[in-house]
Amino acid sequence: MSTAASQLPPLTKRPIPHTICLFDVDGTLTPARGAVSPEMLALLQKLRTMVATGYVGGSDLAKQQEQLGVNGSNVIDMFDYCFAENGLTAYKLGEALPSTSFINWLGEEKYKKMANFILHYIADLDIPLKRGTFIEFRNGMINVSPIGRNASYIPSSSSHSGALSDERENRTQERHDFEAYDKIHNVRRDFVEALRKNFTNYGLTYSIGGQISFDVFPTGWDKTYCLQHIEKEGVFSHVHFFGDKTYKGGNDYEIYEDPRTIGHSVTNPEDTMKILRELFKL
């Protein structure tokens, strides 16, 4: 157990019993690929003294550390449960839980065939911009970006100026521009349909999330995967989930609709804070 967790009441003795709040990261706790705000951190710390807390994100732990672990804080000490890659990498009270792997499940030959198809498809795409890292390989999934994840958001900082600051702003704008373009031309939607058509026997699920990419993972390895860790405790009868991509096809849809959760659809971190304050009288 982490030092931070040892200073809190045990999970079974929080003032609001049998209750846990799970949060999506991008668009729920933070701006897309941005850092968590001090106001959100303070609210989450206060919430944790009342109920158990956790986050569940599709990204790997390093990216979640970048977004949530500000001021040198270790993200696995900030929540009771940390579910990276939808829970394929998981921590409870700072201790690692059993993990598993996408590539071991799918196999190298099948993965190579799919990766080749994806790269050929992107090569033939006529879109305004292409950058780099079109397939990001993760422990529990692959993340596919038609524009390339090198267009990802980089938070601006007053300590950077001149050409570096301009580059940061340009790359941020590239991400926003692609999101707007995709809403009109449905690049990601059509890409997903092509994969479904060509790999029908792979047993995979495709989930569009964020601004520039979509996730590919074994069916059942969506965000509901993390609930198995919660259920093992046998103490949580109220599982609140907060997410912004709760529509069908969004990467929060399955866990939002799951009968084991109480779903809260939010539009941004400010909306999350508003609902938390109303729900738990914070």
Salt bridges, closest charged atoms under 4 A:
ASP24 OD1 - LYS223 NZ 2.81
GLU39 OE2 - ARG277 NH2 2.95
ASP60 OD2 - LYS63 NZ 3.97
GLU66 OE2 - ARG33 NH2 3.05
ASP80 OD2 - ARG14 NH1 2.94
ASP80 OD1 - ARG48 NH2 3.04
GLU109 OE2 - LYS112 NZ 3.76
GLU136 OE2 - LYS63 NZ 2.92
GLU136 OE1 - ARG138 NE 2.84
GLU136 OE2 - ARG149 NE 3.75
GLU167 OE2 - ARG171 NH1 3.96
GLU174 OE2 - ARG131 NH2 2.88
ASP182 OD2 - ARG188 NE 2.68
ASP190 OD1 - ARG189 NH2 3.06
GLU193 OE2 - ARG196 NH1 2.69
ASP215 OD1 - ARG138 NH1 3.86
GLU231 OE1 - ARG260 NH1 3.05
GLU233 OE2 - LYS92 NZ 2.90
ASP244 OD2 - LYS245 NZ 2.91
ASP252 OD1 - LYS223 NZ 2.65
ASP258 OD1 - ARG260 NE 2.86
GLU278 OE2 - LYS274 NZ 2.94
